[in-house]
Amino acid sequence: MMIGTSAVYFMAATTPLGDSTVSSSTVLFVPQWDGLESAPNDVVCFAGSASSLGPGIQSIYGGHGTDCSAANGCGVHIHSGSGCADTAAQGGHWYDANELSVDPWATVGYEHTNAEGYGQFTSCVHTGFDVASNPDQLVGHAFIVHNEDGSRASCGLIAAAPTDYEPDTLMADTALIPGIDDSSAAMTGSVSVLTNIHEDMADAVCYVGYAMGLEENVESFLLGTGSKQCDAPNGCGAHIHSGTGCEDKEAQGGHYYDGDTIPTDPWKLESYYKTDSLGCAALYGCVITGDGASDYDSRPFIVHKTDGGRLMCGILGAPTMAPTAKPTTKKAKKAKKKKAKKPKKKKVKKPKNN
């Protein structure tokens, strides 16, 4: 089975609404899989930052605090409208209510801000819309940043990324960890890790990939369907680890993040959500790892079992070939095809182990 991954990129810059002084900059992308029929088609991922927010915020949604409890508090959302003039033009949260019974944007936002009111945010959201087949659905929608009390603070319209935009990409082919006794057939996978996706966020990292040979027909508790699978620590996890090898736990290290600047393990809930009848899973997500943990080259990427045990591992490095596994823009793909027709390590703090 040949599987390739790609992505289509977008950008949104927001400006203040009303008396607010909040502004933000965000890179968004739609992940796509070629050859993996069970992969989701409705995912939008993004990484961004905002300034002039409330200082010292610690959100209840992963920020290790009690702030942002109001509806839309500290929210960062794509809205259904195509303007910023007023709430009517901005519309409500953008998702297909016919496909999703719960608003997927309800708890998406920035988790904390510094003393100057600067905050960062990353997420991958299921919208219910088939954006994989038609990514340009995003263009023109309002992107909105909310205040701590839920009020709308800043707005801008989503646009296609410049044709020359491309994040730095590291890749890893994953395989069964040595010494793991597993009777599953061909256990393999590949992941593309996107770094420097946002010019002001060296510690924001996203990943898109797949794994094969996993337990069949898994349904994670994170889907909210009542399943209890993957609810163990690291259950169904997909994480970058702090080590430099795959041979054993000591070489692999724990989750890669800077515990001095990130109060809560950002990899805690990063996992695959389900597997199909063949044991294949789509991998995707975005996290902020902290100032002292932004050197991802040569780190192990690890896929876990449903019970949290470490199962597959691969070392991240510069892509060598297989360009279909490197995310790129749709326009860049067309330009590359057209062209083909013509003749002719910095030192970082030691992260916590988990």
VENRA-V248460 format. One record per run of one state. SS is the DSSP state (H for helix, E for strand, C for the rest). FROM is the first residue (numbers start at 1). TO is the last residue. If there is no record, write none. Layout:
BEGIN
ss->SS from->FROM to->TO
ss->SS from->FROM to->TO
END
This chain:
BEGIN
ss->C from->1 to->3
ss->E from->4 to->16
ss->C from->17 to->22
ss->E from->23 to->34
ss->C from->35 to->42
ss->E from->43 to->51
ss->C from->52 to->57
ss->E from->58 to->59
ss->C from->60 to->66
ss->E from->67 to->67
ss->C from->68 to->74
ss->E from->75 to->79
ss->C from->80 to->86
ss->H from->87 to->90
ss->C from->91 to->92
ss->E from->93 to->93
ss->C from->94 to->108
ss->E from->109 to->109
ss->C from->110 to->111
ss->E from->112 to->113
ss->C from->114 to->118
ss->E from->119 to->126
ss->C from->127 to->134
ss->H from->135 to->138
ss->C from->139 to->141
ss->E from->142 to->146
ss->C from->147 to->151
ss->E from->152 to->157
ss->C from->158 to->158
ss->E from->159 to->160
ss->C from->161 to->167
ss->E from->168 to->176
ss->C from->177 to->187
ss->E from->188 to->195
ss->C from->196 to->197
ss->E from->198 to->198
ss->C from->199 to->200
ss->E from->201 to->201
ss->C from->202 to->203
ss->E from->204 to->212
ss->C from->213 to->218
ss->E from->219 to->220
ss->H from->221 to->223
ss->C from->224 to->228
ss->E from->229 to->229
ss->C from->230 to->236
ss->E from->237 to->241
ss->C from->242 to->248
ss->H from->249 to->252
ss->C from->253 to->254
ss->E from->255 to->255
ss->C from->256 to->270
ss->E from->271 to->271
ss->C from->272 to->273
ss->E from->274 to->274
ss->C from->275 to->280
ss->E from->281 to->288
ss->C from->289 to->299
ss->E from->300 to->304
ss->C from->305 to->309
ss->E from->310 to->315
ss->C from->316 to->316
ss->E from->317 to->318
ss->C from->319 to->322
ss->H from->323 to->325
ss->C from->326 to->329
ss->H from->330 to->340
ss->C from->341 to->354
END
